[in-house]
Amino acid sequence: MTNLKIIKKGLVPYEEAWEFQRQTHADRLAGEIPDTLILLEHPPVYTFGKNADQSNLIDPKDAEVIRSDRGGDITWHGPGQLVGYPILNLEDHKKSVSWYMRNLEEVIIHTLDHFGIQGARIQGMTGVWVGDQKVCAMGVRLSRWVTMHGFALNVRPDMSYFGGMIPCGIKGKGVVSMKELLGTNIKIEDVSTPLIQAFQSIFEFDHILES
């Protein structure tokens, strides 16, 4: 029997959430807690991945700027964006980074499909796209096969912040939100439930434990 613990934390500063991830990662590695999915939002913040090109930040505006230990280039987080940090021990699933990333993408594709949005992958790029616009960015870190960091799904954020950077260091492609795609004022709460259901299904958890 496999359980998935869900922790919803609301709006949390990036570095506070990062420290919470580190503690949760240590607890999972020690076997003190089951696999865990942390769902939250951040105040406006630009984060650089380990190998990011800092020239991809054009104008930070009023947002924080933080160098993270995740993979990937630059991204932005802010209110109206559903951020998910899965802390999973892949020893209990499959010891494959590519398998894990494709499954994360599949969770988002299923979630979007719930709202009638056709999300897809683009060969050679991470994340989930609608046409040539990214709706969900991803960047992860693994330590001893336990995952950290994760995904950021644009539900209804202030999209003007994306103009302050070259998202993920990729030129010639855009970004989009679910609100723009649907033409309705969708809420984070509307998306979190189908996303949890998709996560449970794709990663084949038996039970959900909500805290």
BAFI-3210 file (N, C-alpha, C; in Angstrom, 3 decimals, decimal comma, padded with zeros to 6 digits):
// residues 211
n [1|2|3|4|5|6|7|8|9|10|11|12|13|14|15|16|17|18|19|20|21|22|23|24|25|26|27|28|29|30|31|32|33|34|35|36|37|38|39|40|41|42|43|44|45|46|47|48|49|50|51|52|53|54|55|56|57|58|59|60|61|62|63|64|65|66|67|68|69|70|71|72|73|74|75|76|77|78|79|80|81|82|83|84|85|86|87|88|89|90|91|92|93|94|95|96|97|98|99|100|101|102|103|104|105|106|107|108|109|110|111|112|113|114|115|116|117|118|119|120|121|122|123|124|125|126|127|128|129|130|131|132|133|134|135|136|137|138|139|140|141|142|143|144|145|146|147|148|149|150|151|152|153|154|155|156|157|158|159|160|161|162|163|164|165|166|167|168|169|170|171|172|173|174|175|176|177|178|179|180|181|182|183|184|185|186|187|188|189|190|191|192|193|194|195|196|197|198|199|200|201|202|203|204|205|206|207|208|209|210|211]
n.u [000,852|000,640|001,049|000,247|001,117|-000,435|000,381|-000,823|000,112|-000,475|000,331|003,711|006,929|009,769|012,319|011,659|009,919|011,715|013,458|011,604|011,134|013,675|013,742|011,563|012,479|014,664|013,271|011,788|013,808|014,803|012,759|010,676|008,336|005,692|005,818|005,461|003,528|003,917|001,972|001,707|001,847|003,982|005,226|006,130|008,990|012,095|013,909|017,050|018,294|020,826|022,698|022,122|021,940|022,703|022,205|019,762|017,887|016,151|014,707|014,063|011,978|009,839|010,381|011,847|015,173|016,674|019,165|018,845|019,053|018,067|017,559|017,628|016,997|016,333|013,385|010,099|008,145|004,960|002,006|-001,053|000,005|000,278|002,343|004,163|005,825|007,044|008,087|009,471|010,469|012,282|013,267|011,176|009,624|010,593|013,917|014,743|015,435|014,413|012,036|010,664|010,416|008,861|006,537|005,749|005,173|003,050|001,129|000,452|-000,534|-002,807|-004,221|-004,720|-006,282|-008,605|-009,829|-010,378|-008,206|-005,610|-002,712|000,811|003,970|007,169|009,617|012,763|012,592|011,733|008,752|005,308|003,363|001,221|000,580|003,134|003,574|004,532|002,905|003,413|006,216|009,185|011,557|013,910|015,486|017,482|018,438|020,092|018,138|015,771|013,339|013,269|012,067|010,207|007,281|005,662|002,666|000,945|-001,757|-003,393|-001,585|000,100|000,969|002,752|005,206|006,692|007,777|010,033|012,167|013,985|012,182|013,094|015,358|014,812|014,470|012,145|009,834|006,693|004,837|001,979|-001,184|-003,616|-005,917|-005,876|-006,109|-008,584|-010,266|-011,612|-011,969|-010,295|-009,513|-006,895|-007,737|-009,579|-008,022|-006,250|-007,450|-008,192|-005,550|-004,233|-005,633|-004,836|-002,107|-002,089|-003,114|-001,284|001,193|000,470|-000,526|-002,070|-003,568|-004,590|-003,343|-004,304|-003,081]
n.v [-001,198|002,151|005,467|008,923|011,943|015,060|018,427|021,556|024,837|027,485|030,953|031,394|032,645|032,229|031,273|030,385|028,296|026,684|025,866|024,395|022,376|021,140|020,096|018,359|016,646|015,459|014,114|012,333|010,823|009,592|007,887|008,633|009,846|009,470|009,505|012,815|015,605|018,931|021,774|025,098|028,747|031,432|034,665|037,280|036,208|035,712|032,910|031,342|028,433|025,864|025,974|028,296|031,080|034,237|036,479|036,158|037,306|040,184|042,443|042,715|043,985|044,407|042,062|039,414|038,027|034,965|032,456|029,123|025,552|023,837|022,081|023,411|026,689|030,127|031,049|032,281|032,861|033,441|034,901|033,255|031,304|027,866|026,056|023,093|020,873|017,898|015,455|012,723|009,332|007,784|005,255|003,705|003,717|004,177|004,159|006,499|009,464|010,573|009,111|010,032|012,804|012,720|011,627|013,656|015,653|014,374|014,381|017,111|017,418|015,768|017,184|019,644|018,675|018,046|020,497|020,934|021,781|021,319|020,120|019,585|017,910|019,221|018,095|017,500|019,519|020,518|020,532|021,648|022,408|024,558|024,631|026,699|027,861|027,979|026,549|025,373|025,247|023,349|022,144|020,236|018,537|015,862|013,951|011,290|009,731|010,845|013,226|016,804|020,231|021,048|021,683|024,459|025,725|027,828|029,314|031,686|033,935|037,191|037,982|039,816|039,778|037,855|039,142|040,257|038,603|036,030|033,388|030,362|030,493|030,194|031,256|032,696|031,391|031,414|032,244|031,216|031,400|029,427|030,876|032,724|030,938|029,764|031,896|032,639|033,469|031,605|029,789|028,992|027,021|025,660|024,160|022,624|020,280|018,473|018,204|016,891|014,481|013,570|013,278|011,246|009,157|008,896|008,361|006,175|005,903|004,518|005,711|008,962|011,304|014,008|016,959]
n.w [000,000|-000,927|000,104|-000,404|000,845|001,166|001,339|001,786|001,562|001,034|000,474|000,367|001,159|-001,019|-000,026|002,520|001,885|000,527|002,567|004,037|002,194|002,223|004,825|004,711|002,712|004,073|006,091|004,543|003,377|005,612|006,108|007,696|006,942|004,463|000,795|-000,425|-001,474|-001,875|-002,096|-003,146|-003,277|-004,350|-003,273|-005,650|-007,400|-008,985|-009,978|-010,352|-011,916|-011,311|-013,414|-014,740|-017,016|-016,142|-017,617|-018,712|-017,144|-017,392|-016,385|-013,137|-011,828|-009,084|-007,870|-005,892|-006,294|-006,637|-006,339|-007,005|-006,157|-007,979|-011,142|-014,535|-016,079|-015,784|-014,011|-013,121|-010,230|-008,747|-007,159|-007,992|-009,475|-009,496|-007,584|-007,326|-005,203|-005,294|-003,032|-003,392|-002,978|-005,242|-005,182|-004,457|-006,643|-009,642|-010,559|-012,251|-013,828|-016,184|-016,505|-014,268|-014,857|-017,228|-016,187|-014,380|-016,258|-017,492|-015,474|-015,415|-018,015|-017,894|-015,947|-017,232|-019,305|-017,963|-017,895|-020,507|-021,988|-024,269|-023,530|-024,200|-024,873|-025,925|-028,031|-026,611|-024,755|-021,436|-019,356|-019,926|-022,742|-024,677|-027,857|-029,019|-026,609|-023,240|-020,545|-018,167|-016,208|-015,362|-013,009|-011,372|-008,574|-007,486|-004,708|-003,489|-004,654|-003,811|-004,519|-005,179|-005,463|-008,484|-010,220|-011,911|-012,471|-014,565|-013,545|-012,967|-012,962|-012,730|-015,747|-016,744|-015,515|-016,805|-018,914|-017,918|-018,179|-020,015|-020,418|-018,934|-020,407|-023,069|-026,302|-028,635|-028,024|-026,263|-023,223|-021,341|-019,619|-017,792|-017,334|-019,470|-021,610|-021,167|-020,936|-018,680|-015,181|-013,550|-010,518|-008,145|-006,350|-007,882|-009,498|-008,000|-006,897|-009,157|-010,038|-007,927|-008,025|-010,549|-010,084|-008,157|-009,712|-011,934|-010,690|-009,284|-006,579|-003,672|-001,635|-000,506|001,732|003,459|004,958]
ca.u [000,000|001,439|000,320|000,772|000,721|-000,609|000,519|-001,166|000,692|-000,876|001,357|004,904|008,167|010,512|013,363|010,986|009,436|012,907|013,881|010,599|011,444|014,874|013,369|010,689|013,370|015,398|012,314|011,442|014,999|014,896|011,614|009,771|007,072|005,504|005,960|004,722|003,379|003,686|001,351|001,724|002,132|005,058|005,270|006,929|010,407|012,811|014,904|017,995|018,758|022,259|023,521|021,396|022,623|022,094|021,799|018,372|017,055|016,203|014,223|013,393|010,861|009,813|010,474|013,108|015,994|017,311|019,811|018,357|019,872|017,338|017,997|016,943|017,523|015,578|011,929|009,443|007,002|004,184|000,614|-001,830|000,722|000,245|003,670|004,156|007,118|006,938|009,221|009,212|011,615|012,156|013,575|009,887|008,914|011,540|015,119|014,978|015,070|013,565|010,710|010,037|010,044|007,737|005,338|005,335|004,516|001,763|000,209|-000,034|-001,338|-004,107|-004,901|-005,210|-007,350|-009,806|-010,434|-010,536|-007,005|-004,754|-001,293|001,675|005,420|007,964|010,813|014,009|012,343|010,922|007,547|004,108|003,139|000,018|001,210|004,523|003,566|004,677|001,916|003,943|007,665|009,639|012,962|013,951|016,767|017,417|019,527|019,900|016,905|014,591|013,161|012,942|011,604|009,098|006,599|004,951|001,586|000,378|-003,217|-003,877|-000,615|000,348|001,861|003,709|006,527|007,447|008,487|011,271|013,203|013,829|011,741|013,845|016,441|014,377|014,015|011,259|008,624|005,992|004,239|000,536|-001,844|-004,902|-006,930|-005,885|-006,567|-010,005|-011,050|-012,398|-011,159|-010,102|-008,826|-005,966|-008,498|-010,254|-007,036|-005,484|-008,101|-007,906|-004,111|-003,940|-006,193|-003,959|-000,839|-002,331|-003,307|-000,080|002,241|-000,121|-000,670|-003,324|-004,344|-004,191|-003,414|-004,244|-002,772]
ca.v [000,000|003,371|006,676|010,228|013,003|016,363|019,582|022,829|025,845|028,848|031,856|031,215|033,148|031,143|030,675|029,650|027,043|025,902|025,251|023,378|021,254|020,444|019,313|017,268|015,723|014,699|013,219|011,253|009,984|008,809|006,989|009,089|010,268|008,904|010,451|014,030|016,648|020,244|022,698|026,448|029,873|032,282|036,066|037,389|035,869|035,074|031,969|030,764|027,070|025,730|026,325|029,351|032,249|035,362|037,509|035,914|038,208|041,493|043,474|042,004|044,775|044,417|040,676|038,894|037,229|033,934|031,327|027,879|024,374|022,958|022,118|024,380|028,044|031,091|031,027|033,227|032,383|034,511|034,571|032,822|030,183|026,703|025,445|021,785|020,309|016,498|014,859|011,298|008,434|007,011|003,845|003,030|003,860|003,779|004,991|007,085|010,876|010,824|008,558|010,950|014,038|012,460|011,451|014,984|016,300|013,695|014,888|018,417|017,199|015,264|018,272|020,573|017,992|018,174|021,795|021,031|022,371|020,264|020,337|018,644|018,059|019,577|017,257|018,118|020,573|020,084|021,315|021,368|023,492|024,633|025,205|027,042|028,643|027,127|026,784|024,812|025,070|022,311|022,061|019,344|018,115|014,578|013,618|009,906|009,291|011,547|014,404|018,130|021,211|020,431|022,313|025,725|025,785|029,177|029,303|033,047|034,905|038,435|037,529|040,848|039,443|037,031|040,061|040,663|037,576|035,079|032,239|029,109|030,735|029,764|032,362|032,342|030,727|032,261|031,668|031,424|030,942|028,755|031,936|033,230|029,887|029,491|033,132|032,755|033,808|030,356|029,948|027,935|025,944|024,893|023,335|021,740|018,967|017,577|017,933|015,842|013,231|013,139|012,854|009,942|008,173|008,691|007,748|004,942|005,870|003,898|006,587|010,352|011,778|015,482|017,523]
ca.w [000,000|-001,003|000,468|-000,809|001,766|000,532|002,238|001,135|002,443|000,696|-000,063|001,198|000,550|-001,668|000,803|003,594|001,291|000,201|003,822|004,351|001,301|002,698|006,006|004,250|002,008|005,091|006,747|003,610|003,236|006,844|006,189|008,757|006,327|003,122|-000,311|-000,085|-002,488|-001,280|-003,037|-002,589|-004,160|-003,856|-003,669|-006,881|-007,261|-010,094|-009,484|-011,304|-011,697|-011,039|-014,577|-015,453|-017,560|-015,447|-018,585|-019,089|-016,348|-018,056|-015,468|-012,045|-011,274|-007,620|-007,418|-005,361|-007,208|-005,818|-007,022|-006,422|-006,446|-008,906|-012,522|-015,392|-016,179|-014,982|-014,048|-012,214|-009,460|-008,151|-006,845|-009,150|-010,095|-008,604|-007,522|-006,682|-004,842|-004,885|-002,310|-003,625|-003,006|-006,474|-004,882|-004,325|-007,923|-010,678|-010,428|-013,577|-013,862|-017,358|-016,181|-013,312|-015,543|-018,140|-015,365|-013,935|-017,401|-017,726|-014,452|-015,855|-019,227|-017,427|-015,246|-018,252|-020,051|-017,132|-018,218|-021,948|-022,584|-024,798|-023,255|-024,910|-024,731|-027,097|-028,026|-026,172|-023,780|-020,301|-019,135|-020,723|-023,693|-025,506|-029,048|-028,696|-025,375|-022,062|-019,488|-016,931|-016,180|-014,446|-012,654|-010,216|-008,016|-006,803|-003,808|-003,030|-005,311|-003,289|-005,372|-004,645|-006,445|-009,204|-011,351|-011,678|-013,444|-014,658|-013,461|-013,206|-012,441|-013,456|-016,820|-017,126|-014,968|-017,753|-019,785|-017,267|-018,348|-021,123|-019,615|-019,080|-021,349|-024,403|-027,138|-029,742|-027,552|-025,311|-022,024|-021,327|-018,393|-017,964|-017,414|-020,851|-022,518|-020,921|-020,986|-017,447|-014,015|-012,821|-009,245|-007,750|-005,707|-008,926|-010,203|-007,116|-006,715|-010,283|-010,127|-006,939|-008,555|-011,644|-009,476|-007,558|-010,773|-012,752|-009,872|-008,761|-005,129|-003,236|-000,753|-000,308|003,122|003,433|006,271]
c.u [000,885|000,560|001,030|000,219|000,656|-000,481|000,235|-000,756|000,296|000,273|002,568|006,127|009,049|011,506|012,784|010,488|010,599|013,413|012,897|010,791|012,616|014,557|012,502|011,498|014,125|014,492|011,938|012,607|015,166|013,737|010,601|008,409|006,918|005,876|005,007|004,673|003,018|003,126|001,276|001,817|003,279|004,733|006,199|008,425|010,923|013,840|015,761|018,270|020,271|023,134|022,905|022,331|021,957|021,680|020,363|017,390|017,224|015,832|013,455|012,192|010,938|009,986|011,835|013,863|016,812|017,964|019,456|019,315|019,141|018,014|017,240|017,570|016,696|014,078|011,395|008,315|006,266|002,772|-000,173|-001,158|000,734|001,595|003,571|005,563|006,916|008,233|008,983|010,520|011,473|012,621|012,279|009,078|009,791|012,721|015,530|014,514|014,134|012,153|009,964|009,566|008,859|006,446|004,835|004,601|003,143|000,713|-000,389|-000,913|-002,736|-004,906|-005,490|-006,377|-008,675|-010,563|-010,603|-009,372|-006,084|-003,280|-000,460|003,132|006,006|009,273|012,049|013,835|011,491|009,690|006,411|003,738|001,748|000,457|002,672|004,605|003,613|003,649|002,417|005,441|008,037|011,137|013,080|015,381|016,538|018,645|019,230|018,519|015,628|014,510|012,910|012,571|010,508|008,557|005,912|003,935|000,946|-001,148|-003,761|-002,881|-000,612|001,403|002,896|005,115|007,360|008,202|009,802|012,404|013,017|013,476|012,494|015,010|016,104|013,841|013,060|010,020|008,004|005,568|002,763|-000,014|-003,135|-006,018|-007,033|-006,464|-008,071|-010,881|-011,953|-011,455|-011,001|-009,280|-007,901|-006,723|-009,216|-009,321|-006,384|-006,122|-007,894|-006,418|-003,713|-004,447|-005,321|-002,639|-000,988|-002,421|-002,008|001,008|001,739|-000,060|-002,029|-004,200|-003,732|-004,382|-003,267|-004,008|-003,219]
c.v [001,243|004,591|007,911|011,262|014,322|017,455|020,843|023,959|027,279|029,658|031,859|031,807|031,995|030,480|029,919|028,299|026,108|025,173|024,157|022,144|020,440|019,567|018,117|016,202|014,843|013,694|012,046|010,288|009,075|007,831|007,375|009,539|009,561|009,921|011,616|014,982|017,941|021,167|024,077|027,487|030,667|033,745|036,188|037,150|035,261|034,135|031,461|029,323|027,050|026,227|027,456|030,461|033,493|036,488|037,301|036,689|039,626|042,607|042,804|042,732|044,762|043,024|040,381|038,176|036,263|032,880|030,047|026,726|023,381|022,961|023,193|025,757|028,967|030,840|032,065|032,516|033,577|034,057|034,234|031,714|029,039|025,991|024,135|021,283|018,866|016,052|013,349|010,508|007,517|005,567|003,036|003,076|003,308|004,725|005,531|008,534|011,156|010,279|009,514|012,227|013,827|012,262|012,780|015,716|015,692|014,140|016,215|018,279|016,698|016,363|019,263|019,975|018,055|019,462|022,000|021,711|021,240|020,638|019,269|018,876|018,599|018,815|018,051|019,225|020,018|020,966|020,908|022,623|023,413|025,382|025,487|027,946|027,704|027,530|026,267|024,578|024,019|022,405|021,267|019,132|016,780|014,417|012,260|009,386|009,849|012,903|015,669|019,041|020,553|021,253|023,601|025,898|027,169|029,091|030,692|034,085|036,202|038,134|038,576|040,544|038,606|037,893|040,532|039,673|036,864|033,749|030,956|029,255|030,372|030,964|031,841|031,582|031,577|031,530|032,030|030,916|030,212|029,787|032,484|032,192|029,640|030,724|033,311|032,956|032,599|030,596|028,755|026,739|025,066|023,862|022,303|020,359|018,044|017,277|016,832|014,488|012,684|012,611|011,461|008,855|007,856|007,977|006,534|004,845|005,276|004,895|007,975|010,717|013,285|016,007|018,971]
c.w [000,000|-000,741|-000,064|000,156|001,013|001,591|001,425|002,068|002,099|000,125|000,879|000,488|000,077|-000,719|002,000|003,087|000,954|001,445|004,237|003,461|001,818|003,910|005,619|003,527|003,008|005,800|005,846|003,458|004,444|007,004|007,247|008,233|004,988|002,045|-000,086|-001,271|-001,784|-002,364|-002,397|-003,701|-003,528|-004,126|-004,883|-006,656|-008,570|-009,485|-010,636|-010,926|-011,573|-012,191|-015,390|-015,928|-016,969|-016,389|-019,055|-018,215|-016,897|-017,093|-014,339|-011,453|-009,745|-007,036|-006,782|-006,472|-006,358|-006,710|-006,279|-006,730|-007,354|-010,268|-013,292|-015,322|-015,279|-015,097|-013,066|-011,496|-008,882|-007,843|-008,114|-009,939|-009,081|-008,686|-006,753|-006,447|-004,383|-004,189|-002,337|-003,554|-004,218|-006,312|-004,810|-005,623|-009,046|-010,624|-011,798|-013,558|-015,029|-017,131|-015,264|-014,007|-016,477|-017,353|-014,811|-015,051|-017,651|-016,706|-014,898|-017,092|-018,845|-016,735|-016,236|-019,022|-019,290|-017,452|-019,727|-022,649|-023,028|-024,594|-023,948|-024,521|-026,034|-026,984|-027,596|-025,159|-022,635|-020,182|-020,038|-021,492|-024,296|-026,760|-028,731|-027,474|-024,164|-021,006|-018,138|-017,063|-015,141|-014,228|-011,376|-009,734|-007,332|-005,924|-003,195|-003,450|-004,664|-003,984|-004,556|-005,804|-007,302|-010,346|-010,924|-012,804|-013,417|-014,684|-013,802|-012,661|-013,242|-014,515|-017,219|-016,600|-015,940|-018,760|-019,205|-017,429|-019,684|-020,460|-019,964|-020,058|-022,782|-025,176|-028,213|-029,338|-026,459|-024,061|-022,011|-020,006|-018,737|-018,092|-018,837|-021,807|-022,388|-021,079|-019,787|-016,267|-013,093|-011,556|-008,982|-007,175|-006,739|-009,552|-009,288|-006,963|-007,910|-010,441|-009,143|-007,444|-009,681|-011,092|-008,862|-008,622|-011,518|-011,957|-009,086|-007,231|-004,770|-002,482|-000,702|001,153|003,096|004,834|006,326]
res [m|t|n|l|k|i|i|k|k|g|l|v|p|y|e|e|a|w|e|f|q|r|q|t|h|a|d|r|l|a|g|e|i|p|d|t|l|i|l|l|e|h|p|p|v|y|t|f|g|k|n|a|d|q|s|n|l|i|d|p|k|d|a|e|v|i|r|s|d|r|g|g|d|i|t|w|h|g|p|g|q|l|v|g|y|p|i|l|n|l|e|d|h|k|k|s|v|s|w|y|m|r|n|l|e|e|v|i|i|h|t|l|d|h|f|g|i|q|g|a|r|i|q|g|m|t|g|v|w|v|g|d|q|k|v|c|a|m|g|v|r|l|s|r|w|v|t|m|h|g|f|a|l|n|v|r|p|d|m|s|y|f|g|g|m|i|p|c|g|i|k|g|k|g|v|v|s|m|k|e|l|l|g|t|n|i|k|i|e|d|v|s|t|p|l|i|q|a|f|q|s|i|f|e|f|d|h|i|l|e|s]
***
